Amino acid sequence: MFQFFANIFGYLLSFMYGIINNYGLAIILFTVIMKIIFIPFSVKQQKTLKKSAKLQEKMKIIQFKYKNNPEKMNQEVMELYKTEKMSPFSGCLTAIIQIILLFSIFYLVRSPLTYMQKIPTENINQYVSQLQESGRAVSTAYPEIDIIREYEFLKEQNPDDKYIDRANLEMNFLGLDLSKVPQQHLTDITVYIIPVLYILSSFVSIRLSTSMQEKTQKEAKDGVILEETTGKELVPEEKNEMDAIMQTNKMMSWFMPLMSLSVAIIAPLGLALYWLTNNILMILERLILNKVIKSEEE
């Protein structure tokens, strides 16, 4: 399934490259267009998150009130979903679409010769074999990036191959070679520029997401009238739960950028550039949508 969508997205990326003739700029423009296309899903997800936060606060009241009557609790919960016009599976479709998009584009950027340039698999396997036989390094994870980097050598080996010229992609982006993998060029300081920016953007994205989540939960709690509990805290366990969530969020805000570092070091810079661009656009999207949705609510 991911390969199917990667193949479709490949036509768009190929079209972008045909206009710009630069792989890095094509990835950036492609990422922007994909963000614009999926804005309706992002808006729906943002609204669902806000509504779900309010729903959760009401559910806590029900759970506290009927904690000794599970049957009545389940009835009240289902009635709450009906009243709020929400499904227990709200947001699942949007999440599934985002997962499909994430992995499909990963396949596309990792294997541009297959999905973007439409070079047959047998030809790619032949190029890989030629590189291996010549003693040149070929990554098991990103062999097509190595083919692009060794285009000149492969052109000499396959002068009559009608597909070989499709591997001649312009990978230079602002003086950076997007075919390089930082792990393989540890002494080249330029390979760390995009990964470092990616890590910083990941840190900002996680912190922003955590902050918005905590704010949404607080607004939801303030917006729910706690008549059933005399306006006080619902239960001691709830406070402990919130403390645990906040602590987890703080840990994630540090863990995710560190994990991003380990991934960015072993990935080609072209893939890291896509992640960086996507992170920046995601940050802007969250800030803009949050203001727009808040204005609509007011």
VMD Tcl script that draws the C-alpha trace (Angstrom):
set ca {
  {0.00 0.00 0.00}
  {2.76 2.44 0.92}
  {4.53 1.63 -2.36}
  {1.33 2.38 -4.28}
  {1.00 5.89 -2.85}
  {4.77 6.46 -3.09}
  {4.49 5.75 -6.80}
  {1.66 8.29 -7.16}
  {3.51 10.94 -5.15}
  {6.55 10.19 -7.31}
  {4.84 11.72 -10.34}
  {4.37 14.99 -8.43}
  {7.97 15.05 -7.19}
  {9.20 14.25 -10.71}
  {7.12 17.13 -12.08}
  {8.61 19.49 -9.49}
  {12.11 18.35 -10.35}
  {11.44 18.84 -14.07}
  {10.62 22.49 -13.39}
  {13.35 23.31 -10.86}
  {16.04 20.78 -11.85}
  {17.28 20.56 -8.26}
  {16.43 17.66 -5.96}
  {16.57 19.72 -2.75}
  {14.30 22.50 -4.02}
  {11.95 19.90 -5.53}
  {11.63 18.18 -2.12}
  {10.86 21.49 -0.39}
  {8.23 22.49 -2.96}
  {6.76 18.98 -2.92}
  {6.47 19.07 0.89}
  {4.74 22.47 0.79}
  {2.21 21.26 -1.79}
  {1.47 18.09 0.20}
  {0.89 20.19 3.34}
  {-1.56 22.41 1.45}
  {-3.44 19.40 0.05}
  {-3.86 17.85 3.50}
  {-4.85 21.05 5.34}
  {-8.53 19.95 5.61}
  {-7.45 16.80 7.48}
  {-5.20 18.85 9.77}
  {-8.06 21.23 10.57}
  {-10.38 18.34 11.38}
  {-7.75 16.71 13.58}
  {-7.11 19.94 15.50}
  {-10.83 20.44 16.14}
  {-11.25 16.81 17.17}
  {-8.41 17.10 19.69}
  {-10.00 20.13 21.33}
  {-13.42 18.50 21.45}
  {-11.93 15.24 22.76}
  {-10.19 17.07 25.61}
  {-13.50 18.53 26.75}
  {-15.16 15.13 26.38}
  {-12.49 13.49 28.54}
  {-13.15 15.94 31.37}
  {-16.85 15.12 31.29}
  {-16.06 11.42 31.22}
  {-14.00 11.79 34.40}
  {-17.06 13.15 36.16}
  {-19.09 10.16 35.01}
  {-16.36 7.72 36.02}
  {-16.13 9.28 39.48}
  {-19.89 9.47 39.97}
  {-20.59 5.89 38.88}
  {-17.35 4.19 39.86}
  {-19.31 1.58 41.81}
  {-21.81 0.98 39.00}
  {-19.97 -0.07 35.80}
  {-23.17 -0.73 33.86}
  {-24.58 2.73 34.58}
  {-21.17 4.24 33.82}
  {-21.09 2.67 30.35}
  {-24.63 3.88 29.64}
  {-23.75 7.44 30.65}
  {-20.54 7.38 28.59}
  {-22.41 6.26 25.46}
  {-25.05 8.91 26.09}
  {-22.29 11.51 26.40}
  {-20.84 10.51 23.02}
  {-24.30 10.78 21.50}
  {-24.93 14.20 23.07}
  {-21.56 15.55 21.94}
  {-22.08 13.99 18.48}
  {-18.76 12.20 18.62}
  {-17.69 8.64 17.94}
  {-15.25 6.70 20.15}
  {-13.23 6.32 16.95}
  {-13.18 10.04 16.09}
  {-9.85 11.03 14.63}
  {-8.88 7.48 13.64}
  {-9.37 8.13 9.93}
  {-7.22 11.25 10.04}
  {-4.51 9.39 11.96}
  {-4.55 6.54 9.44}
  {-4.24 8.97 6.53}
  {-1.29 10.69 8.18}
  {0.47 7.35 8.78}
  {-0.05 6.36 5.14}
  {1.29 9.75 4.03}
  {4.30 9.54 6.34}
  {5.47 6.10 5.23}
  {4.63 6.63 1.56}
  {6.76 9.76 1.35}
  {9.52 7.99 3.30}
  {9.53 5.27 0.63}
  {9.55 7.93 -2.08}
  {12.46 9.98 -0.75}
  {14.45 6.88 0.21}
  {14.06 5.36 -3.29}
  {13.74 8.25 -5.77}
  {14.91 6.18 -8.76}
  {12.07 3.69 -8.29}
  {9.18 5.99 -7.45}
  {10.25 9.33 -8.93}
  {12.37 8.39 -11.95}
  {10.52 5.13 -12.66}
  {13.66 3.09 -13.35}
  {12.80 -0.66 -13.51}
  {13.85 -2.80 -10.55}
  {16.03 -5.06 -12.69}
  {18.06 -2.08 -13.88}
  {18.52 -0.81 -10.33}
  {19.66 -4.26 -9.20}
  {22.12 -4.32 -12.10}
  {23.58 -0.94 -11.07}
  {23.92 -2.12 -7.48}
  {25.73 -5.28 -8.59}
  {28.14 -3.24 -10.72}
  {28.93 -0.96 -7.79}
  {29.52 -3.91 -5.48}
  {31.72 -5.71 -8.01}
  {33.83 -2.56 -8.42}
  {34.39 -2.38 -4.67}
  {32.35 0.78 -4.18}
  {30.29 1.17 -1.01}
  {26.59 0.42 -1.38}
  {24.18 0.95 1.50}
  {21.63 -1.79 2.10}
  {19.16 0.82 3.34}
  {19.64 3.46 0.62}
  {21.17 1.79 -2.47}
  {19.48 4.18 -4.89}
  {21.18 7.16 -3.26}
  {24.53 5.44 -3.90}
  {23.55 4.90 -7.54}
  {22.84 8.61 -7.91}
  {26.19 9.48 -6.34}
  {28.05 7.05 -8.64}
  {26.20 8.10 -11.79}
  {29.36 8.97 -13.77}
  {30.87 5.52 -13.14}
  {27.63 3.72 -14.01}
  {27.23 5.81 -17.17}
  {30.58 4.47 -18.39}
  {29.53 0.92 -17.55}
  {26.13 1.24 -19.24}
  {26.51 3.61 -22.22}
  {23.56 2.10 -24.10}
  {21.21 1.85 -21.11}
  {18.19 4.06 -21.81}
  {17.43 4.40 -18.10}
  {20.84 5.32 -16.73}
  {20.49 9.05 -17.44}
  {17.47 9.15 -15.14}
  {19.89 8.53 -12.27}
  {21.61 11.83 -13.03}
  {19.83 13.91 -10.37}
  {21.15 17.27 -9.23}
  {21.76 16.59 -5.53}
  {23.66 19.79 -4.74}
  {21.58 22.04 -2.50}
  {23.11 25.28 -1.25}
  {26.55 23.66 -1.39}
  {25.38 20.50 0.38}
  {25.47 17.07 -1.26}
  {22.08 15.52 -0.45}
  {23.32 12.06 -1.40}
  {25.74 11.97 1.53}
  {25.04 10.00 4.71}
  {26.57 11.68 7.81}
  {27.61 8.34 9.27}
  {29.78 7.72 6.21}
  {31.35 11.21 6.20}
  {32.02 11.96 9.86}
  {34.95 14.29 9.09}
  {32.88 16.46 6.72}
  {31.36 19.19 8.89}
  {28.82 20.16 6.21}
  {26.90 16.89 6.63}
  {25.81 17.96 10.13}
  {24.05 21.19 9.07}
  {20.71 19.69 8.00}
  {20.58 17.06 10.80}
  {21.26 19.72 13.45}
  {18.53 21.96 12.03}
  {16.23 18.96 11.91}
  {16.91 18.16 15.56}
  {16.28 21.76 16.59}
  {13.03 21.83 14.64}
  {12.01 18.52 16.27}
  {12.67 20.00 19.70}
  {10.57 23.08 18.89}
  {7.79 20.95 17.40}
  {7.59 18.65 20.43}
  {7.67 21.56 22.89}
  {4.96 23.37 20.94}
  {2.81 20.27 20.74}
  {3.23 19.60 24.48}
  {2.42 23.19 25.37}
  {-0.68 23.25 23.17}
  {-1.85 19.91 24.57}
  {-1.52 21.10 28.17}
  {-3.28 24.37 27.31}
  {-6.10 22.50 25.59}
  {-6.55 20.23 28.60}
  {-6.62 23.20 30.96}
  {-9.16 25.05 28.81}
  {-11.29 21.92 28.65}
  {-11.20 21.49 32.42}
  {-12.05 25.17 33.00}
  {-14.89 24.93 30.49}
  {-16.59 21.96 32.15}
  {-18.97 22.89 34.98}
  {-18.25 20.48 37.86}
  {-21.63 20.67 39.56}
  {-21.53 17.00 40.46}
  {-18.38 17.46 42.51}
  {-19.08 20.84 44.20}
  {-16.56 22.56 41.92}
  {-13.54 20.88 43.52}
  {-10.96 18.56 42.06}
  {-12.63 15.41 40.76}
  {-10.51 12.79 42.49}
  {-6.97 12.66 43.84}
  {-6.12 10.12 41.14}
  {-6.93 12.71 38.47}
  {-4.29 15.09 39.78}
  {-1.76 12.28 39.88}
  {-2.73 11.38 36.33}
  {-2.17 14.96 35.11}
  {1.19 15.11 36.88}
  {2.20 11.85 35.19}
  {1.13 13.18 31.78}
  {3.10 16.40 32.24}
  {6.17 14.45 33.35}
  {5.86 12.15 30.34}
  {5.54 15.15 28.03}
  {8.71 16.67 29.48}
  {10.60 13.41 28.95}
  {9.34 13.16 25.37}
  {10.42 16.73 24.63}
  {14.01 15.59 25.29}
  {13.80 12.02 24.06}
  {12.33 12.73 20.61}
  {15.08 15.14 19.46}
  {17.72 12.65 20.65}
  {16.02 9.89 18.71}
  {15.84 12.25 15.72}
  {19.60 12.67 15.97}
  {20.23 8.93 15.72}
  {17.94 8.69 12.69}
  {19.33 11.76 10.91}
  {22.91 10.52 11.26}
  {22.25 7.30 9.35}
  {19.92 8.79 6.69}
  {20.89 10.57 3.46}
  {20.73 14.35 3.69}
  {17.94 14.41 1.11}
  {15.70 12.47 3.48}
  {16.74 14.66 6.43}
  {15.88 17.74 4.33}
  {12.35 16.42 3.83}
  {11.99 15.81 7.58}
  {13.33 19.30 8.34}
  {10.98 20.97 5.86}
  {8.03 18.96 7.14}
  {8.83 19.92 10.75}
  {9.01 23.63 9.93}
  {5.72 23.50 8.02}
  {4.11 21.50 10.84}
  {5.11 24.15 13.39}
  {3.66 26.94 11.22}
  {0.53 24.90 10.55}
  {-0.13 24.27 14.25}
  {0.34 27.93 15.17}
  {-1.91 29.18 12.37}
  {-4.65 26.57 12.78}
  {-4.71 27.06 16.55}
  {-5.36 30.80 16.10}
  {-7.93 30.24 13.36}
  {-9.87 27.60 15.31}
  {-9.73 29.68 18.49}
  {-11.13 32.69 16.59}
  {-13.96 30.53 15.23}
  {-14.81 29.29 18.73}
  {-14.86 32.84 20.12}
}
mol new
graphics top color blue
foreach p $ca { graphics top sphere $p radius 0.5 }
foreach p [lrange $ca 0 end-1] q [lrange $ca 1 end] { graphics top cylinder $p $q radius 0.2 }
display resetview
